[in-house]
Amino acid sequence: MEYFEIKSIAKTGGTPTNLASVEADENINLAYVKGIKVYYNKSVVTAVIKPLFAGIINEGGSGMSEITDASWFGDLFKTSYAIDSPSH
């Protein structure tokens, strides 16, 4: 699956804010969202995946920072679950 942009839509609705986008021969993947921070990776996919940028931006479109030739990696998992809680 290919992605070319990441957008944010306010909880109250309205016009989407374009947070990050790439050219047609590149991919962008949402890596993680924490609070108002959106973490993403930009890459070129041919026979191998070549990272272009690891980026972070605020959900409103401000505070963008991209690191060249880098990629966010990893995952977060809960370490415990309340057995009587329906939210797991």
ChimeraX commands (.cxc) that place a marker at each C-alpha (Angstrom):
marker #1 position 0.00,0.00,0.00 radius 0.5
marker #1 position 1.36,3.43,-0.88 radius 0.5
marker #1 position 0.78,6.64,1.04 radius 0.5
marker #1 position 1.63,10.14,-0.19 radius 0.5
marker #1 position 0.47,12.44,2.63 radius 0.5
marker #1 position -0.52,12.62,6.27 radius 0.5
marker #1 position -3.34,14.96,7.26 radius 0.5
marker #1 position -4.83,16.05,10.57 radius 0.5
marker #1 position -8.50,16.86,11.10 radius 0.5
marker #1 position -9.59,18.78,14.21 radius 0.5
marker #1 position -11.98,16.94,16.54 radius 0.5
marker #1 position -14.46,19.75,15.90 radius 0.5
marker #1 position -14.26,19.16,12.13 radius 0.5
marker #1 position -13.20,21.55,9.43 radius 0.5
marker #1 position -10.63,21.49,6.67 radius 0.5
marker #1 position -7.84,18.88,7.01 radius 0.5
marker #1 position -4.33,20.22,7.70 radius 0.5
marker #1 position -1.63,18.68,5.47 radius 0.5
marker #1 position 1.16,17.64,7.86 radius 0.5
marker #1 position 3.61,15.93,5.51 radius 0.5
marker #1 position 3.71,14.70,1.93 radius 0.5
marker #1 position 6.09,13.05,-0.53 radius 0.5
marker #1 position 6.75,12.83,-4.27 radius 0.5
marker #1 position 5.15,10.11,-6.43 radius 0.5
marker #1 position 8.16,7.74,-6.21 radius 0.5
marker #1 position 8.34,7.98,-2.40 radius 0.5
marker #1 position 6.26,6.59,0.49 radius 0.5
marker #1 position 5.26,8.13,3.79 radius 0.5
marker #1 position 4.21,6.00,6.75 radius 0.5
marker #1 position 2.64,7.11,10.00 radius 0.5
marker #1 position 4.84,5.64,12.73 radius 0.5
marker #1 position 3.29,6.85,15.99 radius 0.5
marker #1 position 1.03,9.50,17.52 radius 0.5
marker #1 position 1.61,10.70,21.09 radius 0.5
marker #1 position -0.31,13.69,22.40 radius 0.5
marker #1 position -0.04,16.35,19.71 radius 0.5
marker #1 position 3.12,14.85,18.16 radius 0.5
marker #1 position 2.91,12.87,14.91 radius 0.5
marker #1 position 5.93,10.71,14.02 radius 0.5
marker #1 position 6.38,9.54,10.43 radius 0.5
marker #1 position 8.92,8.02,8.03 radius 0.5
marker #1 position 9.58,8.96,4.41 radius 0.5
marker #1 position 11.26,6.39,2.16 radius 0.5
marker #1 position 11.87,5.24,-1.40 radius 0.5
marker #1 position 10.90,1.62,-2.02 radius 0.5
marker #1 position 12.58,-0.22,-4.90 radius 0.5
marker #1 position 14.29,-3.59,-4.43 radius 0.5
marker #1 position 15.21,-2.32,-0.95 radius 0.5
marker #1 position 13.74,0.31,1.34 radius 0.5
marker #1 position 15.94,3.42,1.47 radius 0.5
marker #1 position 15.04,5.77,4.33 radius 0.5
marker #1 position 14.87,9.44,3.37 radius 0.5
marker #1 position 13.67,11.14,6.56 radius 0.5
marker #1 position 12.37,10.43,10.04 radius 0.5
marker #1 position 10.01,13.27,10.89 radius 0.5
marker #1 position 7.99,14.71,13.73 radius 0.5
marker #1 position 5.33,17.43,13.57 radius 0.5
marker #1 position 2.60,18.85,15.79 radius 0.5
marker #1 position -0.94,17.84,14.83 radius 0.5
marker #1 position -1.72,21.45,13.93 radius 0.5
marker #1 position 1.10,21.57,11.36 radius 0.5
marker #1 position 3.72,23.51,13.37 radius 0.5
marker #1 position 7.09,22.41,14.71 radius 0.5
marker #1 position 8.17,20.12,11.85 radius 0.5
marker #1 position 11.57,18.49,12.17 radius 0.5
marker #1 position 13.00,15.92,9.75 radius 0.5
marker #1 position 16.22,13.92,10.16 radius 0.5
marker #1 position 17.93,12.87,6.90 radius 0.5
marker #1 position 18.73,9.18,6.22 radius 0.5
marker #1 position 16.88,8.03,9.33 radius 0.5
marker #1 position 13.80,6.00,10.24 radius 0.5
marker #1 position 11.68,5.59,13.36 radius 0.5
marker #1 position 11.68,1.98,14.49 radius 0.5
marker #1 position 10.09,0.02,17.31 radius 0.5
marker #1 position 6.72,-0.53,18.89 radius 0.5
marker #1 position 5.03,-0.03,22.24 radius 0.5
marker #1 position 3.17,-2.74,24.11 radius 0.5
marker #1 position 1.30,-2.80,27.38 radius 0.5
marker #1 position 3.07,-4.81,30.05 radius 0.5
marker #1 position -0.01,-5.51,32.17 radius 0.5
marker #1 position -3.77,-5.72,31.74 radius 0.5
marker #1 position -6.58,-5.42,34.28 radius 0.5
marker #1 position -8.55,-8.66,33.93 radius 0.5
marker #1 position -11.81,-7.07,35.09 radius 0.5
marker #1 position -11.47,-4.10,32.71 radius 0.5
marker #1 position -13.40,-4.20,29.41 radius 0.5
marker #1 position -10.92,-1.78,27.76 radius 0.5
marker #1 position -8.25,-4.34,26.85 radius 0.5
marker link #1:1,2 radius 0.2
marker link #1:2,3 radius 0.2
marker link #1:3,4 radius 0.2
marker link #1:4,5 radius 0.2
marker link #1:5,6 radius 0.2
marker link #1:6,7 radius 0.2
marker link #1:7,8 radius 0.2
marker link #1:8,9 radius 0.2
marker link #1:9,10 radius 0.2
marker link #1:10,11 radius 0.2
marker link #1:11,12 radius 0.2
marker link #1:12,13 radius 0.2
marker link #1:13,14 radius 0.2
marker link #1:14,15 radius 0.2
marker link #1:15,16 radius 0.2
marker link #1:16,17 radius 0.2
marker link #1:17,18 radius 0.2
marker link #1:18,19 radius 0.2
marker link #1:19,20 radius 0.2
marker link #1:20,21 radius 0.2
marker link #1:21,22 radius 0.2
marker link #1:22,23 radius 0.2
marker link #1:23,24 radius 0.2
marker link #1:24,25 radius 0.2
marker link #1:25,26 radius 0.2
marker link #1:26,27 radius 0.2
marker link #1:27,28 radius 0.2
marker link #1:28,29 radius 0.2
marker link #1:29,30 radius 0.2
marker link #1:30,31 radius 0.2
marker link #1:31,32 radius 0.2
marker link #1:32,33 radius 0.2
marker link #1:33,34 radius 0.2
marker link #1:34,35 radius 0.2
marker link #1:35,36 radius 0.2
marker link #1:36,37 radius 0.2
marker link #1:37,38 radius 0.2
marker link #1:38,39 radius 0.2
marker link #1:39,40 radius 0.2
marker link #1:40,41 radius 0.2
marker link #1:41,42 radius 0.2
marker link #1:42,43 radius 0.2
marker link #1:43,44 radius 0.2
marker link #1:44,45 radius 0.2
marker link #1:45,46 radius 0.2
marker link #1:46,47 radius 0.2
marker link #1:47,48 radius 0.2
marker link #1:48,49 radius 0.2
marker link #1:49,50 radius 0.2
marker link #1:50,51 radius 0.2
marker link #1:51,52 radius 0.2
marker link #1:52,53 radius 0.2
marker link #1:53,54 radius 0.2
marker link #1:54,55 radius 0.2
marker link #1:55,56 radius 0.2
marker link #1:56,57 radius 0.2
marker link #1:57,58 radius 0.2
marker link #1:58,59 radius 0.2
marker link #1:59,60 radius 0.2
marker link #1:60,61 radius 0.2
marker link #1:61,62 radius 0.2
marker link #1:62,63 radius 0.2
marker link #1:63,64 radius 0.2
marker link #1:64,65 radius 0.2
marker link #1:65,66 radius 0.2
marker link #1:66,67 radius 0.2
marker link #1:67,68 radius 0.2
marker link #1:68,69 radius 0.2
marker link #1:69,70 radius 0.2
marker link #1:70,71 radius 0.2
marker link #1:71,72 radius 0.2
marker link #1:72,73 radius 0.2
marker link #1:73,74 radius 0.2
marker link #1:74,75 radius 0.2
marker link #1:75,76 radius 0.2
marker link #1:76,77 radius 0.2
marker link #1:77,78 radius 0.2
marker link #1:78,79 radius 0.2
marker link #1:79,80 radius 0.2
marker link #1:80,81 radius 0.2
marker link #1:81,82 radius 0.2
marker link #1:82,83 radius 0.2
marker link #1:83,84 radius 0.2
marker link #1:84,85 radius 0.2
marker link #1:85,86 radius 0.2
marker link #1:86,87 radius 0.2
marker link #1:87,88 radius 0.2
view
